[in-house]
């Protein structure tokens, strides 16, 4: 199957190196992953994240449907606010993670963002449950109608403020407003996936170029490579790698996002997760730093006293710290920071230590 191309593909095709990701042909780097990573940590970077899905849910029962299919408390959102949430199955296993926006100036209109390549499955899940439960709302897969760019870094607010007709400085994390960006009516939210201050901007697909151009002169263009190193330094989950309903089935408590579970709401998987909350988990998501030369990668075994006790789900050389870091699952009994373990890298055990996440200071 041919890879989907983001709407900005032709704008930067000559300047980027591409990779397939979630069914999309996406820029993995422009200048270099390290340079782009450092730009986001030190100043400001610009990402095309149009590979993310967009599902719009509206109508009198929209809140009820969103509440029953995501783990967080949707009813706590006012128009113009968003929240991070998990989508779980009946057993409490994470199907996907998502941002849910309650769109501004609309009581019963939501937009949620599935991960790359998950939009059609999410759409079907919402439609099927809406019909099963007899709820009155419209569900639309609008992934092809929207482009999304992310402006991330300590200079993001100043940069976005110059390009919009709105004052973005007062926005709190998760706030979303409508504003003109580069002359294009867009949704602007104070969200991101880098650990730095930042904004994500949704605009119509056919008007994506002027929005990108509004930032291109002031920002370093960044690809998915630096997006991955940035999120790994923060300990953020990557769908399909740090959790996957088939290859890496994990519930929110194991994956370290138990705070997204509102057990006083009624959602698919709630009862199973209430049992987990009472009993606790046997394995948990942790950060590790290698104390010897080597880079841990997805699938590498985590070893204690000669026995395999877990595995790495993400790993990289941290550009900020200058040392190899990893994320993975270990028994809860071995999860305390300071616990010394090993990671098998190319058949050799490398000394490692459990450390708190984020690996760097959360900005």
N, C-alpha and C positions, 0 to 999 in steps of 0.2 A: 504494500500500500504506500502511495506517495505521501511524503511528509507535508503537513500543513505549513504554510509560510505566514509569518506574522505580517500585518499590514504595512509595517515599516521596513520590510525586508530590502526593497530596492533602494531605500534611502541610505542605508549603511553597508550594503552588500560588498562594496569594493574595499571596505575598511576592516571587515571582521572575518574571523575564522568561525565556522559554523559546526554545530553538532546536532544530532537527533536527540530530542528529549520529549518524552510524553506524546510522541506522534507529531512533534513540531520540529522544523528546521530552525534552530535558534543560535544566535551569536554566543560562542563560548568565551571569546576574548577579542579585544581590539588591539591595544598596545601590548599588554601582558597582564596576566592575572595578578601578579604582585603589585604592579603600578596601579591597577584599577582598585584593588583592595585598599592600598594606602591612600588613594584619593578619597575614598568613602570614609575612612577613619579620620583623615586629616582635614578634608574640605568638603567636597560634594561630588557625587557620581550620578550618572543618568543611566537607567536600565530600561530596556524594552521587556515588559513582562506580559505581553499580549497572549502568551501561551496559557495563561490562567483562564479558567472558565468563568462565565457569568450567567447565573440563573436568576430570573426575576419572578417573584411570587407576589401577587396582588389580589385584593378582594376581601370580602367580609370575614372569611375564615383563614386569611393568610397567616395571621399571628398564631392561630391554633395549629396549623400545619407545620410552621417553622418550629414551634415549641415542641412538637411531638417527634420531630426528626433530627433535632440537634440537642446536644447534652447540656448546654448552658441555658440561662434563664432569659429567653427572648423577650418575655413580657417586661423585663427590667429596662429594656431599651426604649428611649424616646426617639422620635424622628430626628435624624441627624446624628445618631450614635451607632457604633458598631461594637462587635465583640468577637473574640476568638472562641471557637467551639469545636467539638468533635462530632462526627457522624458515626454512630455505632450500630451494630446489628443486635439481634435479640440476646446474644450471649455476652454483649458488652464489648466486643472486639471493635477496634477502630477501623471503619471503612475508609474514612478520609478525615482530614482536618480542614477547617474553613474559617473565613471571616464572614460574619453575617452583618449586613448593613440594613438598618431601618432608615430608608431614604428620607431626606429632608422634605418637609412640607407635605408629608403623606402618612397618615396614620396606619394604613394597611398596605404598604408597599415595601417589599424587601428585595435586596439583591444579595445573593451569597456567592462566594468564589470557591468552587472546587479546584483541586489541583490539576495540572496539565494532563490532558487526555481523559479526565474523569467527568467532563461536562455531560456527555450523553447518558452515562450511567446514573449520574445524580438526577438529571431531568426525569429519566424513567422511574427512578425510586420515588421522587416527589409525586409524579402523576399517578403512579400505581397506588400509593398510600392515600392520596387525596380521594381517588375513586373508591378505594376500599372503605374508607371512613366516611364517605358521603359529604365531604367538605366543599364549601362554595368559594373557590378561588381559582385564579388563572396561573398556570406555570408555563414560563417560556424560556427556552434555551437561547440566550442572546449572545453567546460567545462570539459568533461571527460579526455581530453588530458593534462590538466594542473593541477598542484598543486600550491598553493600559501601560503607562510609563511610571517609573518610580524615581524620585529624586531623593537621594539619601546622603546623609553626612551632617556634620556640625554646622555647615553653611546652608543647609537645605531650606530653612524657613526664610532666610533673606533672599535666596534664589527664587523660590516659588512666589514670594510676595511681589517681586519685581515683574513677574510674568502674568500675574492675575489682576483682576479688578476687585479683589476682596482682600481684607486684612487677615492673613492666615496665622499670625503670631499668637492670637488668643486661643487657638484651637488646642484642645487637650488630645492625648492619644486616643484614637478611635473616632474622633469627631469627623463628620463628613458634611460638606456644604456644596452647593452649586455655585460655580463661578466661571467667568470667562478666562481661559488660559490660551494665550496666543490668539485671542479673538474667537476661540471655540468654546461653546457652552459645554461644561464638563462637571463631573463630580470630583471633588478634591478631598481626600481623607488623610488624616495624620496617622499613617500606618506604615509598616515596612517589615523587612525580613533580614535586617542587617545588624540590629542592635544600636544603630545610630538614630538620631532624630531624622525624620523623613516623611515624605508624602507620596501617596499613590494616586494617580490621576486617570480617571476613566473618561474617554472621549469617543465620539462616533468613529468607526473604522475609517470612513472616507475623509475624515478631517484630522487624522493622526499626524500627518507631516507637519502642519503648522504648530501643533503642540510640542512635538519633538524639537522643532527648530527654535521654539521659545526658550529652550534650555541648553541647546547644543553648544552655544558659544561660551557658556559659563561653567559647564560641567564636563567631567571626564566621562566619555561613553564607556559603559561596563557590560560585560557579558555574564553568562551563567557560571563561569569558573570562579570569578570573585564573589558572586552571590553565594556560592557554596562555601567558600572559605570563611566569608563573613558570618554566615548563619552557623557554621560549625563552631566558630569561636564563641558564639553565644549559647551553644547547646540547643539550638532550635531543631525540631524534628523535620526530617525530609520524608514525605510520603513515598511509599514504594521502596524505601531503604531502611529507615529507622522504625517504620511500622508498615505492614502490608497484610491485608486480611487473609491472604493465602500463604505467602512466603515468610512473613514475620508477624503473626497474629498477636496483637498486644492490646490490652485495655488501657484506658487513660491513666489509671493509677500506676501501672507498670511503666508507662511511657513518660511519667513525670508531669502529666497535665491533669492530675486529679482535680485541680482547682477549676477546671472547666465543667465539672460535673455538678449539676444542681439537682440533688436527690429529692428536693421538695417539688419538682416538676415531673410530669408524666411524659417520658420519651421512650422510644424504642431502645431497649437495653438497660433501662433504669433499674429494674428488679435485680438483674444479674449484677449490676455495678453496686447496688446496695449491699449485696452479699459480699462482694470483694472488699468494700469499704469496712465492713465489720470484721472480716477474717484477715485482712492484710494481704500483701502479695509476696510470693516466694522469690521473684526476680524483679529487678528495678533498673532503670536507665541511669547510667552514670557517665561522668567524664573521666578520662585517663590521660596522663602525660607520660610519654616514654622517657625513661632516664638513660637510655642508650641510643646510639645512632640507628635510624631505621624509621620507616613510616608505616603505621598500621592502616590497613585497608579493610573495606567491607568484607566480612566473612572470616577474618583472621580470628584464631582461637585465643581466648583469654584463659590463662593457666594459673592455678594455685597449688603449690607443693606437688607439682608434676601431674596434676589432674586438670582436665579441661572443665572449667566452671562457667564459661560464657563465651560470647563472641562479639566482635566489633561490628557495628552497623555503619559507621562513618569514621573516616580518618583523613588527616591531612597534615602538612607542615604549616603551622600557624605563622602567617606573615608578620603578625603583630608581636608574638612572643619569641619567634625564632626557634621554636622547638616543636616536636611532633605531638599532636593531640589526637584523641579518639573519643568516640561515643560508642556505647554498647550496653549490653545487659549482663548483669552478674547476680548471683544470689544476694538477697537483701542482707544476709549476715556478713557479706564481704563488701558492702557498699559504703562504709564510712570513709570520709576523706582521710588520707594518710595510709590506708590499707595498701600493702605492697603486693603486687601480682606480677605476672609476665604476659606478654603478648607474643604469639608465635608469628614471626615475620620471616617469610621465605625459609621456613623450617628451623629457624633459630629463635630461641626464647630471648626476648628483650625485656629488661626490667621496666616495670611500669608502676604508676601510683594512682590511686583514686584521688581525684581533686574535685572541688565544687565547680559547678557551672553557674553562670557563664565563666569561661576560662579567663576572660578579660573583664574589666570593670564595665558594668552595664551603664551605658550612657543614656 
